[in-house]
Amino acid sequence: MKATIYHNPACGTSRKTLEILQHEGADVTIVEYLKTPPSREELQRLYERCGIAPRQGLRDKEALAKDLDLIDGAVSEDAILDAMMENPILIQRPIVETEKGVRVCRPQETVREIL
């Protein structure tokens, strides 16, 4: 099975999700999204395939999300995507895509739903 993980190696949940993929024998493409962020269109496609809105893919524990008034403010989904494009740290991780679907894998065991 092929899988793509939008990964942050500094994140424990992301590392554990990658370990699950490797343990299950997936052919994994690793995208370090902080170095190589997905395009706006790609991120939107991933969220649509996951069945969530960009707001649900926002890393709301990141201080920058609050500083930009993305959590409590009446901000559009487009504005959230724009903020994610400018600041990829705001993208909740890890995102995993397989032929069975896309999941934001928090907790990491969520990845098993698409294996």
MOZI-V940102 format. One record per backbone hydrogen bond with DSSP energy under -1.0 kcal/mol. NH is the residue of the N-H (numbers start at 1). CO is the residue of the C=O. Records with the same first field share a line. If there is no record, write none. Layout:
BEGIN
NH->CO  CO
END
This chain:
BEGIN
3->27
4->97
5->29
6->95
7->31
11->8
15->11
16->12
17->13
18->14
19->15
20->16
21->17
22->18
23->19
24->20
25->22
26->21
27->1
28->26
29->3
31->5
33->31
35->32
36->32
43->39
44->40
45->41
46->42
47->43
48->44
49->45
50->46
51->47
52->47
56->53
57->54
58->55
59->90
60->58
62->59
65->62
67->63
68->64
69->66
70->65
75->73
80->76
81->77
82->78
83->79
84->80
85->81
86->82
87->83
90->87
91->88
92->57
95->6
96->103
97->4
98->101
101->98
103->96
105->94
106->104
110->107
111->108
112->109
113->110
114->111
115->112
END
